[in-house]
């Protein structure tokens, strides 16, 4: 409208550097195995309608670990902490022997970026951590529901958007959904796992 050129969609050029030896040692102490392919998972989001059901995320984490990958839960703050704890409860209830490493509230923003540089893939909701991973070039699968990905989607070419089969009802909006956000809940863990296997193998 102002006659100005449309800006190119991209992130700032971020380079947090390599994982320092001290942080590597700390991560090992917490249970991280750098020899395994690590899949970073962020189950939280600032808005309820952006959160994939934690029950679905727990099933996906179980499938990730069963496939031989190392699942690591990320996050900061009480919302992410509660989501990660619920994932652990769901896994224990399902009889899973070993739980994923939970790094919620354990890493600074710089350390998070350094850790992401060691991961093979990231899976999560539309959130700050996912955008950080996308900006760093980390391949990822971001779960989208009613949010407009043309505006809020990740900008990294290696980030893929995953949606369910249901499209939004025109009568719905982000704050008021007539179908309890079925577009988000409809995404199946098996479908996401298929995408993970394809992404890691390529």
PyMOL commands that set and color helices and strands:
alter all, ss='L'
color gray80, all
select helices_A, chain A and resi 21-30+48-50+54-66+78-93+109-116+128-135+149-152+182-185+189-201
alter helices_A, ss='H'
color red, helices_A
select strands_A, chain A and resi 38-42+70-73+101-102+121-125+140-143+159-162
alter strands_A, ss='S'
color yellow, strands_A
deselect
rebuild
show_as cartoon
